[in-house]
């Protein structure tokens, strides 16, 4: 018995073998892809298990930091109030004590000059009575003393 196969039947047999070969060739990569998805699922589970405690710890750290920052904010507010109070107190002391002290110093300086008295007449530049004394002064300087020694015009 002899099998005689016609050309269309031979083509069908060849196509059947080719489709079986392609199916096997595609099954191997699909099987490897399935293993890859299994490993990926395992990796994601491990990652989730490890990151959840870290996220909880970071949340606790941020909460603690926020409470400490609230305390620092309160301290900063108190320091700001204290510095404003010190500034107001120093202004008050300067205005109530500073001006009378300047007047007392000026008065005592004038009193000392008046008691010595001799020096005022012998120094022509101090009174500005002579032409030489007037020309010896720089421009813009007054002839008399308007402030006590050591007073630069501001406190």
PyMOL commands that set and color helices and strands:
alter all, ss='L'
color gray80, all
select helices_A, chain A and resi 7-116+118-122+124-127+131-136
alter helices_A, ss='H'
color red, helices_A
deselect
rebuild
show_as cartoon
